[in-house]
Amino acid sequence: IIIESGSVYELHKDGDEVFCKCFKCAAMKLVVTGGKSAIDIGETLSLHVELRDWQDTPISDRNQKIIVSVSREESDPVLLALEAVGGQAEFDFMSNSAGTFLVQAVADE
């Protein structure tokens, strides 16, 4: 395994000769948790965003901007800028209408 330019690669070798450098995953990911998959109209759901490394270990030494996008079915997304402090950020979600919502988080890297 090697980490290069924000990606994790797996090296396949035959003796000392590398015959394949295969992409495995991103070196860092964002995990959004909230504990519920359904809420009532008007109910507030606290969501937690955490930076983790490729082995799912929290990255607590990073402060980073995170953009959260919340969209409902065919509507335009609502964007929220968060500042992850110590690799973590939180926000509250609430809707005044029924439907299925998609929550996505993106970091600068």
N, C-alpha and C positions, 0 to 999 in steps of 0.2 A: 504494500500500500504506500502510495506517495500522495502528498497534497501539493498542488501546483495551481496558481492563479485562481483560487477559490473553488477548485474542484478536487475530488478524490479519485485517484486512478488505482487500478489493481494491475500489477505487473505480473505477467506470466512468463516464466523463464524455462529454458532448457539448459541446465548447468549455469554458466555465467552469461549466456546469451538471452536477451529479452526478445521474445517473439510476438508479444502483444502488450500494448499499454491500453487497457480498456477503462472507459469512463465508468465509475461506480455510482457517484452521487455528488451533490453539492457539498462543500465543506461546512456550510452553515445553513440552517433552516429556521423558519419561524413556525411556532406552534401556537394555535389559538385554542383556548379551552374556556368552558363556561359551565359545564356540568349539566346542561339541559339541551334537548334538541327541539323542544316545543314550549312556548309560553303563551299566556293569554294576552289579548289586546290590552294595551296600557300597562302591562307588567314590565318591570325593568329587569334586564339580565346583565349582570356584570361579566364581562369577557376579559380574559387575561391573555396577553401576547408575550411569548418568551423566545429569546434567541437560544438555539441549541446547536451544538456541533454535530457532525455527521454520525457520531456514536450516541446521539441523544442525550448528551451531557449539557446541562445549562451553561451558558457563557455569561458569567456574572461580572466580567471586567470590561464590558462594552457599553458605551452610551451612543445611541444611534437613532436616526430618524426612521420612523416606520409610517407608511401610508396604508390606512385601512380603507377598504372599499366595501360598501354595503349596498346591494341592489336587490330589488324585488321584481321577480319575473321579467317583464319587458320594459321596466322603467330605467331611467338614467341612474347611475350609481351616485351615492353620497360619499364624499371623500373626507377623511378625518386624518390629520397629521398628528402623530404621537411622537414623543421623545422617550425612547427606551433608556431607562437609567438602571445601571447594573444588569443590563440585558433583559429588563422586564418593563412592561407598560400595561395599563388597564384602561378600559372604557366601558360605558354603559350603553346598552342597546334597548330601545323601546319602539314599538310600532303602534300606531293608532288604527291600523287596518290589518285584516287577515291576509295571509299569503305565505309563500315560501321565499325566504331571503337567502342570499349568498353573501357570506362574509369572507373577504380575502385580505391578506396582509402582505405587503411588499417592503423589503428593506433596500437601502442603497446598493448593497452588494449582492 
